[in-house]
Amino acid sequence: MDLLAAPLTYALLAANIIASLIAFGDERFLTKGLFIVGPILGDKQYYRMISSGFLHGSQTHLFINMITLFFFGPSLEGILGTVLFAAVYFISLLGGSLWSLMENRRNPRYSALGASGAISGVLISFSLFAPFSTLLLFFVLPMPAIVFTALYIGYSMYASVYQKTSRIGHDAHLGGALAGGLATILLVPGVWGGFIMAIEKTLGLG
């Protein structure tokens, strides 16, 4: 593991793990950083739209998001460079939070947490560059990146409808994915054309 090759990815991994572990044992710390509609809109506590992206609802929630970031983050940071990777990550995080805020603006008690919006954006961004690169799901099952991305976001959309009782920010996945994809297309001219060419080549159309 070369920390210098992807410094921001590993810094984000450390920040998420440390903040989440603290929150697991400190309810006050957790509540202060949660995405909660009432304080955001009523008290202008906009920082919650970022801080909630570094907190997780359980060890499983934390593990899934961090293992996904571990697999995709270094490669994407290598492609984009650290500055553009930071832009994509945080635009995705904010995009997910804004989507959740829009969806739940009439429910001041709605709360959520998790890096899911940012992770969705990272997945979409990576898939634009290398949609058919193979990854090993659970270190065993080979799967194209674009298929994993579709499954990850598809499950999140399902969960946002059918798992409303969870504080996990499933609503943020779609917003984060859209924000990350759009940010990548705007920041890297030509990436969309390359993505279409890769699709056409794989399908035998190009």
C-alpha positions as CSV (number, residue, x, y, z in Angstrom):
1,M,0.0,0.0,0.0
2,D,1.7,3.2,-1.2
3,L,0.3,6.1,0.9
4,L,2.0,8.7,-1.3
5,A,0.3,7.4,-4.4
6,A,-3.2,8.1,-3.1
7,P,-2.8,10.4,0.0
8,L,-6.3,11.8,0.0
9,T,-7.9,8.3,-0.2
10,Y,-6.0,7.0,2.8
11,A,-6.7,10.3,4.7
12,L,-10.4,9.9,4.0
13,L,-10.3,6.3,5.1
14,A,-8.6,7.3,8.4
15,A,-11.0,10.2,9.0
16,N,-14.0,8.0,8.4
17,I,-12.8,5.2,10.6
18,I,-11.7,7.5,13.5
19,A,-14.8,9.6,13.5
20,S,-17.1,6.6,13.3
21,L,-15.4,4.7,16.0
22,I,-15.6,7.8,18.3
23,A,-19.3,8.1,17.4
24,F,-20.0,4.5,18.2
25,G,-19.2,5.2,21.9
26,D,-20.2,8.9,22.2
27,E,-23.8,9.6,21.4
28,R,-23.3,13.4,21.9
29,F,-20.5,13.4,19.3
30,L,-22.7,11.4,16.9
31,T,-25.8,13.7,17.4
32,K,-23.7,16.8,16.8
33,G,-22.5,15.6,13.4
34,L,-25.7,13.9,12.1
35,F,-27.5,15.0,9.0
36,I,-30.8,16.3,10.6
37,V,-33.2,18.4,8.4
38,G,-34.4,20.6,11.3
39,P,-31.1,22.0,12.4
40,I,-29.8,22.3,8.8
41,L,-32.8,24.3,7.6
42,G,-33.9,26.0,10.8
43,D,-30.6,26.7,12.5
44,K,-28.4,26.9,9.3
45,Q,-26.1,24.1,10.6
46,Y,-24.9,23.4,7.1
47,Y,-21.7,21.7,8.4
48,R,-23.9,18.7,9.0
49,M,-24.1,18.1,5.3
50,I,-20.4,17.3,5.4
51,S,-19.8,16.0,8.9
52,S,-22.5,13.3,8.5
53,G,-20.5,11.8,5.7
54,F,-17.8,10.8,8.1
55,L,-20.1,9.0,10.5
56,H,-21.6,5.5,10.2
57,G,-24.5,3.6,11.8
58,S,-22.7,0.4,12.5
59,Q,-19.5,-1.5,12.0
60,T,-20.9,-3.2,9.0
61,H,-22.0,0.1,7.4
62,L,-18.5,1.5,8.0
63,F,-16.8,-1.6,6.6
64,I,-18.9,-1.7,3.4
65,N,-18.3,1.9,2.6
66,M,-14.6,1.8,3.5
67,I,-13.8,-1.4,1.7
68,T,-15.4,0.1,-1.4
69,L,-13.4,3.3,-1.0
70,F,-10.2,1.2,-0.5
71,F,-10.8,-0.6,-3.8
72,F,-11.8,2.3,-6.0
73,G,-10.3,5.4,-4.4
74,P,-6.6,4.9,-5.0
75,S,-7.2,4.0,-8.7
76,L,-9.5,7.0,-9.2
77,E,-7.1,9.3,-7.4
78,G,-4.3,8.0,-9.6
79,I,-6.4,8.8,-12.7
80,L,-7.6,12.2,-11.7
81,G,-4.8,13.4,-9.4
82,T,-5.4,14.4,-5.8
83,V,-7.0,17.8,-6.4
84,L,-9.6,16.6,-8.9
85,F,-10.3,13.5,-6.8
86,A,-11.0,15.8,-3.9
87,A,-13.4,17.8,-6.0
88,V,-15.3,14.7,-7.2
89,Y,-15.4,13.2,-3.6
90,F,-16.7,16.3,-1.9
91,I,-19.1,17.3,-4.7
92,S,-20.5,13.8,-4.5
93,L,-20.9,14.1,-0.7
94,L,-22.6,17.5,-1.0
95,G,-24.8,16.2,-3.9
96,G,-26.0,13.3,-1.8
97,S,-26.7,15.6,1.2
98,L,-28.6,18.1,-1.1
99,W,-30.7,15.2,-2.5
100,S,-31.6,14.0,0.9
101,L,-32.5,17.5,2.0
102,M,-34.8,17.9,-1.0
103,E,-36.4,14.5,-0.5
104,N,-37.0,15.1,3.2
105,R,-37.4,18.8,3.6
106,R,-40.8,18.5,5.1
107,N,-39.6,16.2,7.8
108,P,-37.5,18.2,10.3
109,R,-36.7,15.0,12.3
110,Y,-35.3,13.1,9.4
111,S,-31.7,12.1,10.2
112,A,-29.1,10.2,8.2
113,L,-25.4,9.5,8.2
114,G,-22.7,7.7,6.1
115,A,-20.2,8.3,3.3
116,S,-22.6,6.6,0.8
117,G,-23.2,9.7,-1.3
118,A,-19.5,10.3,-1.8
119,I,-18.8,6.6,-2.4
120,S,-21.5,6.5,-5.1
121,G,-19.9,9.4,-6.8
122,V,-16.5,7.7,-6.7
123,L,-18.0,4.5,-8.2
124,I,-19.7,6.4,-11.0
125,S,-16.6,8.5,-11.7
126,F,-14.3,5.4,-11.9
127,S,-16.8,3.6,-14.1
128,L,-16.7,6.4,-16.6
129,F,-12.9,5.8,-17.0
130,A,-12.8,2.0,-16.8
131,P,-16.3,0.6,-17.0
132,F,-15.2,-3.0,-17.7
133,S,-12.2,-3.3,-15.5
134,T,-12.5,-6.4,-13.3
135,L,-12.7,-6.3,-9.6
136,L,-13.0,-9.2,-7.1
137,L,-16.2,-8.9,-5.1
138,F,-15.5,-10.3,-1.6
139,F,-12.0,-11.0,-3.0
140,V,-13.4,-13.9,-4.9
141,L,-16.2,-13.1,-7.4
142,P,-14.9,-11.3,-10.6
143,M,-17.2,-8.5,-11.7
144,P,-16.9,-5.5,-14.1
145,A,-16.8,-2.2,-12.3
146,I,-19.9,-0.9,-14.0
147,V,-21.9,-3.9,-12.9
148,F,-20.8,-3.5,-9.3
149,T,-21.7,0.2,-9.5
150,A,-25.1,-0.5,-10.8
151,L,-25.8,-3.1,-8.1
152,Y,-24.5,-0.8,-5.4
153,I,-26.6,2.2,-6.4
154,G,-29.6,0.0,-7.3
155,Y,-29.7,-1.5,-3.9
156,S,-29.4,1.9,-2.3
157,M,-32.4,3.1,-4.3
158,Y,-34.4,0.1,-3.2
159,A,-33.3,0.7,0.4
160,S,-34.3,4.3,0.3
161,V,-37.8,3.3,-0.4
162,Y,-38.2,0.1,1.7
163,Q,-35.8,0.8,4.6
164,K,-37.0,4.2,5.8
165,T,-36.5,3.2,9.5
166,S,-32.7,3.1,9.1
167,R,-30.5,6.1,9.7
168,I,-28.2,5.0,6.9
169,G,-28.3,7.7,4.2
170,H,-29.7,5.6,1.4
171,D,-31.4,8.7,-0.1
172,A,-27.9,10.2,-0.7
173,H,-26.7,7.5,-3.0
174,L,-28.5,8.7,-6.1
175,G,-27.7,12.3,-5.5
176,G,-24.1,11.5,-4.9
177,A,-23.9,9.3,-8.0
178,L,-25.4,12.0,-10.2
179,A,-23.2,14.7,-8.7
180,G,-20.0,12.6,-9.1
181,G,-20.8,11.6,-12.6
182,L,-21.6,15.2,-13.7
183,A,-18.5,16.6,-11.9
184,T,-16.2,14.1,-13.6
185,I,-17.7,14.9,-17.1
186,L,-17.3,18.6,-16.5
187,L,-13.8,18.4,-15.0
188,V,-12.4,15.9,-17.5
189,P,-13.3,16.8,-21.1
190,G,-13.5,13.7,-23.3
191,V,-14.3,11.2,-20.5
192,W,-17.9,10.8,-21.7
193,G,-16.8,10.1,-25.2
194,G,-14.3,7.6,-24.0
195,F,-17.0,5.9,-21.9
196,I,-19.3,5.6,-24.9
197,M,-16.5,4.2,-27.0
198,A,-15.7,1.6,-24.4
199,I,-19.4,0.5,-24.3
200,E,-19.6,0.3,-28.1
201,K,-16.4,-1.7,-28.3
202,T,-17.5,-4.2,-25.7
203,L,-20.9,-4.6,-27.5
204,G,-19.2,-5.0,-30.8
205,L,-20.7,-1.7,-32.2
206,G,-17.5,0.2,-32.6
